[in-house]
Each structure stands twice: as structure tokens, then as C-alpha cells.
Amino acid sequence: MTKLAKTGAPFTIDNVCDLAGVGRTFIYDKRHPDLTRAVLTARDSSQATSTERAAQAFDADTTSWRERALNAEALVASLRAAIKDRDARITDLTGQLYDPEGNHLIDENTKLRTLLGTLNQNLIKATTENRTLRRSLDGARANVKRERERNVTQIFGQK
């Protein structure tokens, strides 16, 4: 039992019998109640340890993916706010192309068009980054779901 316990893997009564070179009847013999109790306790302990390790690994993986998903969501929200601000600025600059009487301001036109072009490029970059982060967030959520299903299968498969 000591050798099996040191491996850290869950074991059964058959594993103990095979390693000791005895049959199951020897372990369950009524003349050795202490032996029966010790083997059953060690078996239950090894299986409980395995279940606890699986639960801890699941919690660690879930925490990691959950943290990544929350970070991605926060970044997506900040990018959306940046896009809104840029849209407002583009609208404002487009309005500045004309004076209050509606006359076209030729002197400022080139400067404003350059600024407008730069802002449009920045908007395209932000939109692309937003799309990429959305895909990453969806992937992180899918990984969390897959890990949960795998760990539930592992936990129920051990019982």
C-alpha cells in the first residue's frame, strides 16, 4: 500500500492484491479486520486525493480563462469608447470645413482633410483590433466551456 500511495495515483483493491501477491479473499478475511480496514481506507484516500487534484486543476484553469475573458471584455469596452470619441471628433472636424454662413474654408481644408484621413485610419485600426479581441474573447469562452465539460467528465468518470 505504501508503494501505491507514493505514486499519488488512485488505486483499487485489485492493485494492492497484485502488488502483494495475494488474493482478494486474504484482504477480506474476517480474521484480519485491521488489514481490511487499512486497505479500504488507503484506497478511499487515494481516490479522494485524485478527485481533489482534478478539482484544483479545474479551478486554476477556470480562473486563468475567466481572467483572460474579463481582460478582453474590458479592452473591448475601452475600444468601443475610443471609436465613439473618434466618430464625434470626425463629425466635429467635418463641420469645421465650413464657416457658420456655410462658406467653404479653403485655407483650412488641406489640414482638416489630413487630420480626417488620420482619424479614419485610426478608426479602421481600432475596429480591426476590436474584431480580433472579440474573436479572442469568444475563443477564451469556448476554452472555459470545454475545460468545464472535460473536468466534469473526469470527476464523474472517477466515481
Secondary structure per residue as TSV (DSSP state, phi and psi in degrees):
chain	resnum	aa	ss	phi	psi
A	1	M	-	360.0	-34.7
A	2	T	H	-63.5	-43.7
A	3	K	H	-61.7	-43.5
A	4	L	H	-66.4	-39.7
A	5	A	H	-66.1	-35.7
A	6	K	H	-67.6	-25.5
A	7	T	H	-67.9	-27.3
A	8	G	-	83.3	-3.2
A	9	A	S	-91.5	150.2
A	10	P	-	-67.9	144.2
A	11	F	-	-134.3	167.6
A	12	T	-	-119.1	175.0
A	13	I	H	-61.4	-39.5
A	14	D	H	-60.9	-38.3
A	15	N	H	-61.7	-42.3
A	16	V	H	-64.2	-45.1
A	17	C	H	-61.0	-45.4
A	18	D	H	-61.7	-44.9
A	19	L	H	-68.3	-36.0
A	20	A	H	-84.3	-16.2
A	21	G	T	75.2	31.6
A	22	V	-	-125.7	167.1
A	23	G	-	-90.3	169.3
A	24	R	H	-64.9	-31.2
A	25	T	H	-64.0	-30.7
A	26	F	H	-64.5	-41.8
A	27	I	H	-71.5	-36.3
A	28	Y	T	-91.6	8.0
A	29	D	-	-62.5	134.4
A	30	K	T	-68.6	-16.4
A	31	R	T	-77.5	-14.0
A	32	H	-	-124.1	62.4
A	33	P	H	-64.9	-31.0
A	34	D	H	-67.2	-39.1
A	35	L	H	-64.2	-45.4
A	36	T	H	-60.0	-47.1
A	37	R	H	-63.1	-42.0
A	38	A	H	-65.1	-43.9
A	39	V	H	-66.6	-44.1
A	40	L	H	-64.4	-39.9
A	41	T	H	-64.4	-43.9
A	42	A	H	-64.4	-41.8
A	43	R	H	-61.1	-49.2
A	44	D	H	-61.4	-40.0
A	45	S	H	-63.7	-41.7
A	46	S	H	-66.4	-37.2
A	47	Q	H	-73.9	-34.4
A	48	A	H	-67.1	-39.4
A	49	T	H	-62.1	-42.0
A	50	S	H	-62.7	-42.5
A	51	T	H	-63.9	-41.1
A	52	E	H	-64.5	-41.6
A	53	R	H	-62.8	-42.1
A	54	A	H	-63.5	-40.9
A	55	A	H	-65.3	-40.1
A	56	Q	H	-66.9	-41.3
A	57	A	H	-64.2	-40.5
A	58	F	H	-61.5	-45.8
A	59	D	H	-61.5	-41.3
A	60	A	H	-65.4	-44.8
A	61	D	H	-64.4	-43.7
A	62	T	H	-63.7	-41.5
A	63	T	H	-62.2	-43.6
A	64	S	H	-62.0	-48.6
A	65	W	H	-68.4	-37.5
A	66	R	H	-63.7	-41.3
A	67	E	H	-63.4	-43.7
A	68	R	H	-62.9	-41.6
A	69	A	H	-64.1	-42.2
A	70	L	H	-65.0	-40.6
A	71	N	H	-63.3	-42.3
A	72	A	H	-64.8	-41.2
A	73	E	H	-63.2	-40.5
A	74	A	H	-64.6	-40.7
A	75	L	H	-66.7	-39.8
A	76	V	H	-61.4	-43.2
A	77	A	H	-62.7	-41.4
A	78	S	H	-68.4	-36.0
A	79	L	H	-66.8	-37.7
A	80	R	H	-62.8	-40.8
A	81	A	H	-64.6	-39.5
A	82	A	H	-65.1	-39.5
A	83	I	H	-64.5	-40.5
A	84	K	H	-61.7	-44.8
A	85	D	H	-61.8	-42.1
A	86	R	H	-67.1	-39.9
A	87	D	H	-59.8	-42.5
A	88	A	H	-63.8	-41.4
A	89	R	H	-66.4	-40.6
A	90	I	H	-62.1	-42.6
A	91	T	H	-62.0	-43.1
A	92	D	H	-62.5	-45.7
A	93	L	H	-66.5	-36.7
A	94	T	H	-63.6	-38.1
A	95	G	H	-67.3	-26.3
A	96	Q	H	-77.4	-9.9
A	97	L	T	-66.1	-19.1
A	98	Y	B	-122.2	146.8
A	99	D	-	-82.9	174.2
A	100	P	T	-57.2	-27.0
A	101	E	T	-85.2	-1.3
A	102	G	S	90.4	6.9
A	103	N	-	-81.2	140.4
A	104	H	B	-73.6	128.7
A	105	L	-	-91.9	96.6
A	106	I	H	-66.1	-38.0
A	107	D	H	-61.3	-39.3
A	108	E	H	-89.8	-10.4
A	109	N	H	-56.6	-48.6
A	110	T	H	-64.3	-45.5
A	111	K	H	-60.9	-45.7
A	112	L	H	-68.4	-37.1
A	113	R	H	-64.8	-40.1
A	114	T	H	-63.2	-46.3
A	115	L	H	-62.9	-40.7
A	116	L	H	-62.9	-42.3
A	117	G	H	-62.7	-42.8
A	118	T	H	-62.7	-44.4
A	119	L	H	-64.7	-37.3
A	120	N	H	-64.8	-40.1
A	121	Q	H	-64.3	-42.0
A	122	N	H	-63.0	-37.3
A	123	L	H	-65.0	-41.8
A	124	I	H	-63.6	-42.9
A	125	K	H	-61.6	-44.7
A	126	A	H	-64.4	-39.6
A	127	T	H	-64.7	-42.3
A	128	T	H	-63.7	-44.6
A	129	E	H	-63.7	-38.7
A	130	N	H	-60.9	-44.7
A	131	R	H	-61.8	-43.6
A	132	T	H	-63.3	-44.2
A	133	L	H	-65.9	-35.0
A	134	R	H	-62.7	-43.5
A	135	R	H	-63.8	-40.9
A	136	S	H	-63.9	-42.5
A	137	L	H	-62.6	-44.5
A	138	D	H	-61.3	-39.8
A	139	G	H	-64.9	-42.1
A	140	A	H	-63.4	-41.7
A	141	R	H	-64.0	-40.9
A	142	A	H	-63.9	-39.5
A	143	N	H	-64.6	-41.2
A	144	V	H	-61.2	-44.5
A	145	K	H	-62.5	-44.4
A	146	R	H	-64.3	-42.1
A	147	E	H	-64.5	-40.7
A	148	R	H	-61.2	-47.5
A	149	E	H	-62.0	-41.8
A	150	R	H	-65.6	-42.8
A	151	N	H	-70.3	-36.1
A	152	V	H	-64.0	-42.0
A	153	T	H	-62.4	-42.3
A	154	Q	H	-64.2	-44.1
A	155	I	H	-66.5	-45.7
A	156	F	H	-75.8	-23.1
A	157	G	H	-73.2	-20.8
A	158	Q	H	-85.4	-19.6
A	159	K	-	-81.7	360.0
